[in-house]
């Protein structure tokens, strides 16, 4: 394929923040769907007709390694017949071996195109490619023209994309001087929040973009298909000659590796445009794999599991990532999903069986629920797909359920409106755990409050927002993502004061730590800003401190373990309980025996 052209890209759609782990799941799901579709099309294609009605087999009109000549024209008309116009001819190659793999079968060319005024003003431009056996012309008006020796295909070079809806955001302070100059300015400003809600009043605006790369592939396909049972994934691309019933070589304009950010906006200020051309063969398997992956992208987008632009980011990983690191990432992504499930399972199991809050930070559980709720409201405000919203909503419910296990939740019906009241459990308030938790949260809240205020002021002055509500959610969400690790510090302080870590759910923490290591690996594969890449390693520091405390404070079996029981204390209580039960049983048997004897004496008298 032709190398990506460097040029000014269009305004990128602002991608929404998501939780880690979704990247590996997306790659696994896409590959699984692509492989399934490929083999399904191979083995479940339309059945052949019965032997009583033999089918006519169609074959390729050209032979393998047969030399071909190629002409590429650029025209503003969808149908081209102006073969005498030398200005429209952009590229001409001779003696290209068809379906042969070698240096002579691939040709490259880079040119400059000077657009006309019509193209500058949202006009359309088409690429017309024609192939013919060597020595034969593509012009039907030429006396030497042979219909069975010429074939071609047309493809648009200019595409149209919807204009970004970023014009709904504005500076809440009304000062445009402090805004980031790199952020694209919008023509329309929204004066009132309610004015942007009526989408029917304003028509959709489309912008034209130039495709800098044109990759023409000749499919290496010599399969003999039944004329009435061509596979459905191949039939739309098969060019059948009417008189003989056979088909010409399949010509494909391959845009699989053409990313959207390489598109160049076309307007009246553009004077020249780069155009990288390539022609070469492609195997049938590779072509079908590209088709199935594109179809899987469309399926994921329709289901809401993939947002706009995420498909290009996945392709970028394959284009710009290290092959060895990418292979390791593909394998590790499977373990990421496994560890994520095990961490979720053990987290639910721990809180379900936990009967004591001794040594555990109850306030961290409450703050975790508030953080999850903020993220959910932020995603809801930014029109996120329903699958991401559902996952975040389930997370909110689970965090609220944890509060019910860490504290007593009661309904106060004394007022007109029933209210929820939260009360500390006795195992939490009757020891030093509550004191240490309050002390740690007190000082950390000062630091967190200062960071939240500074970040919110910066966002208000230098960023655009749809409304004051969006600014509050955006500021709080940014703080959750950037400073959320601070909420893990109270537990470290409690462990330090109690000189014990036996009360922690180590299984769940181990799986989360393994997932954090996997996220660190993804940070080197996925393209992201350097500051965001460094922020991925923030959780590693916290977990390393946990591991140091695990080594510093050996597990004391006399303390409460991860399931809320007391280790050796439970055994002592169990032994004492067995002795008490035995004594009670003996006393009961003695009393029963004595009462029976008294009754017998009465009967004798």
GUNU-902037 format. One record per residue: residue in one letter; x negated, y, z negated of N, C-alpha, C in turn. Coordinates in pm, whole numbers, plus 50000, padded with zeros to 5 digits. Layout:
N
AXYZXYZXYZ/...
//
This chain:
605
X499164988150000500005000050000499135012450000/X499635023050051498895035450056498715041049917/X497565047249890497355052949756498315064049728/X498745065549604499695076049570499125089649601/X499955097949660499525111349695499655120349575/X498695129149560498755138949453499515151049500/X500465155249427501225166949465502105171349352/X502675182749362503565187449255504805179049248/X505045173049136506225164549118507435172449081/X508595166749094509815173749055509925174748905/X510905182348862511145183648718511525170348659/X510735165948566510985152748511512135153148414/X512905142548416514015141448321513455138648184/X513885146048087513385144547951513855131347896/X512905122447865513265109347814513535110347665/X514505102447620514935103047482514055093947399/X513895097547273513055089947185513775077347145/X513025066447146513595053647110512655046747013/X513145036646948512345029246855511465019646932/X510305016446873509385007246936509964993346945/X509434985347038509904971747055510774969847175/X511474980447220512344979147334511594976947463/X510314981247470509554979847592509304965147625/X508834957447528508574943347553509834935747587/X510944939047522512204932347551512674935547692/X512454947847737512884951747873512104943947977/X510764942847960509944935448056510364920848061/X510564914747942510964900647940512314898548007/X513274907247981514594905748043514554907848193/X513764917448240513694920248384513074908448457/X511964903048405511314891748472512234879548471/X512934877348360513834865848352514964866948455/X515564878748468516644880648566516114879448708/X514904884848733514334884348868514074869948911/X513464862048822513184848048856514484840248874/X515474842948790516764836048802517414839148936/X517424851848975518044855749102517294849649221/X515984848949211515214843649323515524828949348/X515474820949239515744806749257517224804049285/X518104812349233519524810749264519784813049412/X519104823049470519294825649613518694814549698/X517664807649644517054796849719517894784049717/X518394780749598519054767849582520574768449591/X521154780449579522604781649581523074790449696/X522354790049807522774797149927523964789949989/X524694796350079525854789950140525534776250198/X526444766850178526214753150224526204752450376/X525404742950424525354740750568526644734050616/X527024736350738528214729750788528014714750798/X529104707650803529054693150806528454688150937/X528094675050939527484669151059528434669051177/X529744669251148530704669251259530664682251339/X530194693151271530064706051339528624710651327/X527734705751412526324709451402526134724351421/X525214730051337524964744451340523794747551431/X523884758851501522804763551588521764770551503/X520524766151512519444771951436518824783451513/X518604794451442517964806051504516544806951451/X515644811951533514224812451497513654825951534/X512424827951494511734840451521511334841251669/X511554852751729511234854751870509734856451894/X508964859051789507534861451804506754850251738/X505514848551784504644838151733503674843951631/X503144835251548502204839651446500914844651510/X500394855751457499174862351504499314868351643/X500534869851693500744876151824500444891151814/X499644896851904499274911051895500474920151925/X500574930751844501674940251858501114954451866/X501854962951934501584977251937502654984451854/X502254995251791503185002251701503205017151734/X504415023051727504615037451743505465042351625/X505055053351565505805059451456506145073851494/X507435076751498507925090151532508645096051411/X508555109251398509315116751299510295125751370/X511565124551332512605132251398513695135851297/X514375146851325515495151051239516795144051278/X516775136051383517955128451428517835114051379/X518985108551338518975094851287518725084651397/X519175087551519518925078851634517925085751725/X516885078551760515785084451836515725078451977/X515605087352077515405082852216514495092452294/X513875101852222513005111652287511555106552285/X511305095852357509975089752357508945098152432/X509385107252515508435115752587507925127452507/X508445129652386508035140852302506765136952226/X505625142152273504365138952208504255144852069/X504965156052043504905162251910505575153651804/X506555145451844507235136851748506435124351715/X505475120551802504655108751777503585111951673/X503655105151561502725107651451501615097251446/X501945084951481500965074051464501175063751575/X500055059051630500095048551732498945039051708/X499255026051696498255015751676498475004551778/X497374997751816497444986951914496814974351856/X497254963051911496684949951879496704947151727/X497894948451671498084944651530498554930151526/X497774920951471498204906951468499394905151374/X500454899151425501684897451346501534885651250/X501844888051122501844877751017500494871051004/X499434878351033498074873151015497414881050903/X496704874050819496104880350701494614882350726/X494274894850741492884898350768492724913350772/X491504918050790491284932650792491944939650911/X492154932351022492764938551140494274940051127/X494884933051033496354933451021496854945150939/X495964952150868496354963550785495724976150841/X496534986350864496054999150917496515010350824/X495665020550811495955031850722495745044950797/X496505055150758496375068350817496955078750723/X496275089950709496755101250629496815113550718/X497985120050720498195131750806498875142650725/X498955154350785499685165650730500885168450819/X502015170450754503235173550830503675187750796/X504025195250899504475209050882505985209450904/X506755210950798508215210150808508805221950883/X509915219350947510665229851017511545237350918/X512145247950965513025255750878514255247750835/X514725238950922515885230750887515545221050774/X514345215250778513945206050673513735213550542/X513225225850550513025233750428514335237150359/X515405237850435516715241350379517615228950373/X517135218750298517885206350273518185198450399/X517325199650498517485191650620516955177550600/X517345168450688516955154450679515905151250785/X514965142750751513925138350843513845123150837/X513735116950955513705102350965512385097751026/X511945086150980510785079451040511285067851125/X510955067951253511355057651348510115049651387/X510065037051350508935028651382509375018251485/X508545016251587508825006651695507624997551712/X507914984751729506894974751757507214968251892/X506164964651965506344957952093505124949052119/X505344938752198504194930652239503184939352313/X501934936152292500894944352352501084945452503/X501084957952551501254960452694502654964552732/X503604963352639504994966952669505334980152599/X506094989052664506455001952604507725000652520/X507935009952426509175009752346510315017552411/X510025025152516511025033652580511935025252670/X513235025052643514145017252730514195022452873/X513835035152897513865040753032512615037253112/X511625031253048510405027453119510675014753202/X510165014453327510415002653413509864989753353/X508804990453273508204978453216508814974653081/X509864981453044510494978552915511144964752916/X510934957052808511514943752795512254943052661/X513584941252663514344941452537513904930952436/X513524918952483513124908352391511724910352334/X511024920552381509654922852335509534935052246/X510654941852215510594954352139511604953952024/X511194958751911512084959951795511604971551709/X512454976151618512104987551534513054989351418/X512815000151345513645003151227513525017951195/X514575023551132514615037651096514735038950944/X514045049050891514045050950746513925065850716/X514705071050619514605085350585513325088350507/X512695099350542511495103750472511845113850363/X512965120550378513445130250279514595123850203/X514515124350072515585119049987516185130349906/X517355127749848518085137949773518375132749632/X518055140949534518275137449394519105148349327/X519845144249226520655153749151519755163549076/X520185175749070519445185548993519595182448844/X518515184148773518525181148630519535190048558/X520205184148458521215191348381520605198648261/X519345202348273518685209048161519155223348143/X520005228448235520435242248222521395244348104/X521855233448040522735234847924521945239047800/X520615237747806519805241747692519385256347707/X519275262847593518935277047594518165280247467/X517565291847466516885296647346517915301947248/X517995296047131519005300047033518725313946976/X517475318246981517135331546931517305342347038/X517565338147162517745347747270516455354147316/X515305348547278514015354047317513325343847405/X513125347347532512505338347629510995339947636/X510425349547561508985351747569508225340747498/X508825335247392508115325147317508245311247371/X509025309347476509245295947529507995291047600/X507895278147606506765272047674506855274647823/X505775280047879505805283448022505815271148109/X505325259848056505315247648137506695241548151/X507645245548066509005240248075509715246848192/X510385239248278511035245248393512155254548352/X512115266448410513165276148384514385272948468/X515535275448415516785272448484517455285248529/X518165284048638518815295848695520035299648614/X520785289648571522045292248500521825290848351/X522215300948277522155300448132523555298448077/X523655290047975524945287247913525145297047799/X526105305747814526355315847711527185310447596/X528035300847625528885295147521528805280047531/X528855273247418528745258747418529915252247489/X531055258447488532235252347548532255253847699/X531435263147751531465265047895530785253547969/X529825246947903529125236147971529875223147968/X530985222447897531705209947886532555207048009/X532955217148083533815214948199532955212348320/X532705199548347531835195748457532545196748592/X533875196848589534585197148716534505210948782/X534295221548702534285234948758533045237348842/X531895231548804530655233848877530335221548962/X530145223149094529815211749180528395206749152/X528175194049185526865187949165525895193449268/X524735197649224523735203349313522665192949344/X522375191149472521395181349517520175188649570/X518995183249540517735188849588517025178649674/X516355183349778515645174549871514195172749826/X513695160549840512335157149800511655149349912/X510365151449925509565145150029508885132649975/X508955121750053508275109350016506875109650077/X505845110749996504495112150052503895099250104/X504485087850071503935074950113504965067250194/X504545062050309505375053350391504615040450412/X505115029650356504485016550369505395007650453/X504895003450569505654995150662505114981050655/X505964971550620505564957550608506314948950708/X505584940050773506164929750860506214916750781/X507414911650760507604899850675507114887350749/X506304879650680505804866950734506884856350717/X507784855650815508944846750804509174839950939/X509034826650941509304818651062510314807651031/X511184810350935512194800550895513264799551004/X513754787551026514844785251120516144784751040/X516934795351055518174796750980519364792051062/X520374785850998521654783551068522294796951099/X522824798551218523324811651258524514816251175/X525224806951113526364810851029526134807950881/X524874805850841524574802950700523244809250660/X523024821550700521824828750660521954832650513/X520914830950431521004834750289521454849250273/X522324851850176522884865450163521854876050128/X520744872250067519734882250033518844885650152/X518924878050260518104880450379518954885950493/X520224882450496521084886250608521114901250635/X521154910250534521204924650566519974929750637/X518834922850625517594927550683517244920350813/X518004910150849517674902150967518194909151093/X517304911551188517604918251315517774907551423/X519024903851452519324893051546519504898651686/X518874891951784519024895951925520304889651979/X521244897452034522574892052068522554881252177/X521754882852279521824873552392521304859652357/X520174858852290519584845852256520024840752120/X520444849752031520834845651896519664844551800/X518434845651850517264845151762517014859051700/X516084859451607515884871951535514474877351558/X514384890851550513104897551560512384897051424/X511094899651421510394900651293511024911351204/X511144908251078511784917350983510814928650945/X511284940950965510504952850930511064958550800/X510194960850703510594965750571509794978350539/X510514988850498509875000550441509774998350290/X508584994850247508374990750108508165003150021/X509105005849931509005017049838508985012449693/X508585000049672508614994649536507645002149446/X506465005449496505465012149415505485027349432/X506475032649499506605047149514507405052549396/X506715058849303507345063849182507995077449208/X508995080249129509765092549151508945105049123/X507995104349031507235116449000506225119849109/X506085111149210505245114249325506005121949433/X507325122549419508115130149517507745144949510/X507775151449626507425165549636508685173349671/X509065183349591510255191349624510055199249752/X511075199649836511025206649964511895219149954/X511295230649979512015243349979511365252750079/X511815265150080511335274550181509895278850158/X509315276050042507935279950016506915269550062/X507375257750102506465246950142506035249250287/X504735248750310504205250450446503695237550507/X503125228650426502665215750475502885205150368/X503045192750414503335181450326502405169850360/X501855163050259500985151550286501805139250321/X501245130750405501935118550446500885107550460/X500975097550373500075085950375500815074050436/X500265068850544500915058250620500125045250606/X500855034350604500235021050597501135010950665/X500555001950739501264990950802500484978250774/X501204967550740500544954850709501554943950685/X501104931650672502034920350649502404919150502/X503494911850477503934908650342504544894650345/X504244886850243504774873250239506244873450203/X506924862750238508344861650210508604861450059/X507764854449985507944853449841507764867049773/X506744874349813506494887449752507604897249784/X508074896949907509164905949945510434902949866/X510774890049854511964886249779511814889549630/X510614888249577510384891649437510614906549414/X510144914949506510394929349494511884932449497/X512604925649586514044927949595514754923949467/X514374912449410515054907749290514744916649170/X513524921749162513184930649051513974943649063/X514094949049184514894961149203516354958749166/X516874947149203518254943949167518414942349015/X517404936648951517474935348804517424949048737/X516654958448795516664972148742518064978148751/X518724976048864520074981348881521054974948783/X520894962048758521784955148663521584960748522/X520324962548483520054968048350520594982248337/X520484990048444521005003748439522525003848428/X523184994748499524644994148492525134989548356/X524354981048288524714976448155524344986448046/X523594996748082523195006747984521955003247906/X521244992647944520034988747872518774995147928/X518905003448030517745010248089518185024248129/X517475034348078517815048148109517105052248237/X517485063848287516915068948411515425071748394/X514625066748489513185068748484512415057848414/X513115048948342512405038448270511845027848364/X512515025548478512005016048575510665020548630/X510515033548656509245038748705508145037148600/X508495038648473507495037048368507015022648360/X507925013248381507504999148382506594996248501/X506925001948616506045000048733504695006648711/X504685017948641503425024848617502475016348532/X503065008348444502234999448362501464989748450/X502124984348552501464975048642500474982048735/X500764994548769499895001848861498625006748792/X498775012748674497665019448609497065011548493/X497725000848450497224993148336496134983448376/X495294980048279494264970048300494904956348319/X494514948848423495184935848447495054926148331/X493864925548270493674916248158494484920648036/X494444933748009495224938847897496714937247922/X497124938748048498524937048082498974922548062/X498124913048100498454898948079498594895547931/X497694900947851497794898647707499064904947652/X499404916847704500604923647656501864915647689/X501904909547807503064901647844503254889847749/X502154883647710502254872247617502634877047477/X502004887947436502244892847301503654898247285/X504254903247395505624908447387506614897747343/X506324885347380507194874247336507094872647184/X505864873347133505694872446988506314884546917/X506304896046984506914907946925508394905646899/X509084899946996510504897046978510724886946866/X509844876846860509964866746755509734872746616/X508684880746604508394886946473509484896746434/X510034903646531511114913046502512324905746444/X512644894346504513764886346453513484880846315/X512264875846292511924870346162511894881146054/X511404893146089511404904145992512834907945955/X513714908446052515124911546026515754900745938/X515464888245969516034877045894515564877345749/X514274879245726513754879045591514154891545513/X514344902745583514814914745516516224912645461/X517114907045543518474904145497518454893745386/X517594883645401517534873045300517024878445167/X516044887445172515494892945048516544900944972/X517214910245041518194918644972519444910944934/X519734900245004520914892344971520684884344842/X519434879744820519134871644703518514879644589/X518184892244615517554900344512518544903544399/X518124900944275518984903244160518394913444063/X517224918744095516584928344007515904939044090/X516044951544047515394962744114514114966944041/X513614958443955512394961743883511224962243980/X510534973443983509384975044070509714979544211/X510994981044245511404985144379511934999444377/X511665006844484512085020844493513485021544552/X514445025144468515835026544515516005039044600/X515255049444569515385061844646514865060044788/X513875051644806513395049044943514465042445028/X515285034044965516385027545038517405037945083/X517715047444994518675057945030518125066845140/X516855070545129516235079045232516165071545365/X515925058645362515885050845485517245050945555/X518325050245477519655051045537519915064845599/X519505075345528519695088945582518905090745711/X517685085545715516865086645836517505079245952/X518015067245926518665059546032519925066446080/X520655072745991521865080146030521515092246116/X520435099146083519995110746162519635106446304/X518915095446315518535090446449519775086546528/X520755080346463521985076446532522735088746583/X522865099046501523545111246544522785118246656/X521465117646651520665123846757520875116646890/X520865103446888521105095747010522515098147063/X523485099446973524855102047015524975115747079/X524225125547032524285139047086523605140147221/X522695130747253521925131547377522405121647483/X523625116847472524225108147574523365095847603/X522975088947498522195076747514523095065147555/X522505054847616523285043347660523935036447540/X525035029747568525815023547460525045012447392/X524125005947462523374995047400522425000447292/X521765011647320520895017647220521705022847103/X522875028747133523735033747026524235022446938/X524615011347000525094999846921524014994546830/X522784993546881521674988646799521404998046682/X521415011146709521185020846601522335020846501/X523585019246550524735018746460524705006646368/X524294995046422524164983146337523084985346232/X521994992146272520944995146175521435003946062/X522305013746094522895022145989523725013945892/X524525004945944525374996545858524524987745766/X523434982445820522574973945738521904982045628/X521444994045662520805002445560521805006245450/X523055008845487524065011945386524354999745299/X524324987945359524534975645284523414973645182/X522184977845221521064976845127521284985845006/X521884997645029522165006544916523094999544817/X524074992144868524974984744781524284973944702/X523174968544754522414958544679521434964944582/X520994977344613520034984044525520714992344417/X521974996544439522675004944344524125000144333/X524815005044231526235002344215527015013144290/X527885009044380528715018444456530155017044406/X530725028044359532085028144307532905038644380/X534205036744385535125046144448535805054244339/X535605067244343536195076244244537515081644301/X538625077544241539955081544287540585092144197/X539775098544113540325108544022540775121144094/X540125124744204540485136744279541475133744390/X541755143944469542685142144580542075133344690/X540775134944710540085127144813539195116944744/X539335104144774538455094044712536995096644751/X536125095744655534705098044676533915085744632/X532745084144696531855073244659530895078144550/X530725070044449529795073244341528725062444336/X527485066744322526355057644319525755057844179/X525555045944125525015044543990523865034643991/X522775038043922521595029543919521905016343847/X521265005943892521384993043825520564993043695/X520964984643605520294984143475518844979643488/X518574970443579517204965543597516294976343654/X516904986643711516124997743768515955009143668/X517015012243595516975023743505516425020443367/X516395007643328515995004143192514505002243176/X513715004243280512275002743268511575014543334/X510285013243350509465024143403509645026343554/X510345017443622510475018643766511145031643807/X512245034943741512955047343775512095059643746/X511355059243637510505070643603509425072743709/X508775062043751507735063243852508315067043987/X509485061744018510125064944146510495079744153/X511045085044043511395099244040510145108044050/X509085103743985507855111543987507255112044128/X507205100644195506635100244329507505107944428/X508815106144419509715112944513509705128044490/X509465132244370509455146644340508335153644415/X507135148444405506005155044469506005153044621/X506415141344665506465139044810507555147344876/X508625150044804509685158144863509215172344889/X508305177444804507745190744828506975190944961/X506155180844981505375180145106506285178345226/X507265169545211508165167045324509015179345355/X509465186345253510275198345276509475208945349/X508205210745313507355220545381507155216745527/X506925203945555506725199545693507995201145775/X509145198145715510415199345787510695213945821/X510455222945728510705237145753509785242345862/X508515239145857507565243845958507915238246096/X508225225346103508575219346231509865225146287/X510845227946201512105233546248511935247646301/X511115255646234510865269346280510145269246415/X509185260446429508475259346557509425255146669/X510275245346641511235240746742512235251746778/X512655259446680513615270246707513005281146793/X511745283846777511115295046848510635291046986/X510105278947002509425275347126510155264947210/X511285259847167511995249647243513435253947268/X514045247547369515435250447405516355239847346/X517575244047312518545234947253519935238447306/X520815228547304522175230747352522995238947252/X522755236847124523525243847020522735243246891/X523255250046790522625249646658522695235746598/X523765228646627523885214746579522805205946641/X522555207846771521515200146838520135203646783/X519935216346749518645220146692518415213546557/X519455212946474519315206546343518995191746359/X519745184946448519505170646469518125168146529/X517755176346626516445174646689515315176846589/X515435186846505514395189546405514295178346303/X515455173846255515435162946157514915149946218/X515295147146343514835134946408513325135446431/X512815146946473511375148246492510635145846361/X511185150746252510565148546122510635133846081/X511725127246115511835112946083510775105146157/X510565108446285509575101046364508145104546323/X507895117346293506535121646262506145119246118/X507055121746023506715121345882507475110345807/X508095101245879508865090745812508005081545728/X506715080345766505845071545688505625076645546/X505905089545522505745094845387506705088045290/X507875083645341508855077245254508405063445206/X507325058145265506795045345217505835047345101/X505435059745077504455062444971504995060244829/X506275063344797506735060644660506535046344615/X506715036744708506515022744670505045020144637/X504145026644708502725025244676502425030644536/X503045041744502502835047744369503395038744259/X504565032744282505145023544183504245011344165/X503725006044275502804994544265501564998144184/X501075010344207499875014744134500145015943985/X501305021243948501625022943807501915009643738/X502625000943808502974987943749501834977943759/X500814980843840499684971743862500144958043908/X501144958043997501684945344047502374947744181/X502334937244266503024937644395503884925144413/X504114917744304504864905244316506324907544349/X506824919844327508234922644350508544926144495/X507534926944583507734931344721508114919644811/X508894922344917509244911745014508094909645113/X507124901545076505904900345155506134893445289/X507084884745297507334878245427507794888445530/X508784896445490509284906645581508204916745616/X507394920845517506334930545542505254924745632/X504984911845621503994905645708504444905945853/X505704902645877506204902846016506224917146071/X506574926845987506554940746033505134945446062/X504184940845982502794944546007502294938646138/X502674926346168502304920346296502934928046412/X504184932446396504824940446500504134953946516/X503624959446407502894972046416501614970446497/X500934959146479499734956446558500084955346707/X501214949046736501644947846875501984961646932/X502634970046852502914983746898501624991446926/X500584988746848499294995146875498754990947011/X498964978347046498524973647178499304980447289/X500614982147271501424989047371501015003747385/X500485009447278500095023447283498965025847382/X498145015547407497065016947504497525013647646/X498655006847659499125002747791500065013247850/X500995018447769502005027847818501395041847822/X501715049147926501245062847939502025071747842/X501285079047756501915087847658500895098447616/X501355109547558500425119747510499495114147402/X498315120247391497315115247297497795116347152/X498485127547118498955129046981499985118446945/X500885115347040501865104847014501185091247004/X500145089247084499415076647077498735074946942/X498175085746889497545084946757498565082946646/X499775088446665500795087046561501265072646545/X501005064246646501415050246636500665043146523/X499455048046494498615041246396498885045946253/X499905054346233500175059446098500625048246005/X501475039046057501975028145973500855018445937/X499825017646023498725008445993498035012345863/X497875025245841497215029845718498015025545595/X499335027145602500185023345487500085008345461/X500135000445567500084985945548498714981445497/X497664988245540496344984845488496244987745339/X496894998545295496925001545151497714990745076/X498814986045137499574975145076498694962645062/X497924959745166497044947945159495974949745053/X495464961945040494474964344934495104962344796/X496334967044778497014964944650497304950144627/X497584943044733497794928544720496534921644669/X495374926244717494114920544671493734925644531/X494034938344505493654944444378494494939044263/X495784937044289496694932344184497174918344221/X496484907944173496914894244204498334891744155/X499014882944224500404880144192500494873444056/X501284879443970501524874143836502844866443838/X502754853743814503954845443822504964848443711/X504514855443607505444858943500506334870643538/X505954878043647506764889343689507834884643788/X508724893943818509824890743909509254888244049/X509654877244110509154874344243510034880744349/X509804877344477510494884144587511984880844595/X512414870444521513834866944524514554871244396/X513874878644310514534883844190514464874544071/X513694863544079513564854343967512194856143902/X512034850343781510874853643700509764843643696/X509624834343785508494825143789508464816343667/X507364817743583507214809543464508274812443360/X508724825343359509794828743265511054820843295/X511324819043426512494811043463512354796743415/X511094791343423510904777643377511114776643227/X510604787043155510814786843010512284787842975/X512974796943049514394798343022515154785643057/X514684779243166515334766843206515134756043101/X513884755143045513604745242941514404748142815/X514414761242777515194764942659516674762242680/X517124764942805518524762342835518854747642829/X517934739142877518164724842870518214720042725/X517314725642638517344721942496518634726242430/X519074738442463520324743242405521504734842450/X521494731242577522584722942629522584709242561/X521374703842539521294690842472521804691642329/X521414702342260521884704042121523394705742117/X523904713442210525354715542215526084702542242/X525524694542334526154681642365526134672342245/X525024672442169524924663842050525934668141943/X526004681441925526964686441825528384683241865/X528664684541993530024681442040530354666742020/X529374658142051529614643642034529814640141886/X529024646741797529174644141654530534648441603/X530944660441649532254665541605533364656541655/X533254651941777534274643141834534344630041758/X533164624841724533114612041650533744613341511/X533424624541443533974626541309535484628241312/X535994635541412537434637641421538134624541453/X537504616241533538094603141565538164594241441/X537114595041361537084586941238538174591141142/X538384604441131539424609441041540794604941086/X541034605041216542334600641266542564585741237/X541524577741252541654563441223541964561041074/X541324569140987541584567740843543034571040811/X543554581340876544954584940851545894573740893/X545624567441008546474556641055546414544540961/X545214542040904545064530640812545864532740685/X545814545240632546594548340513548064547240541/
//
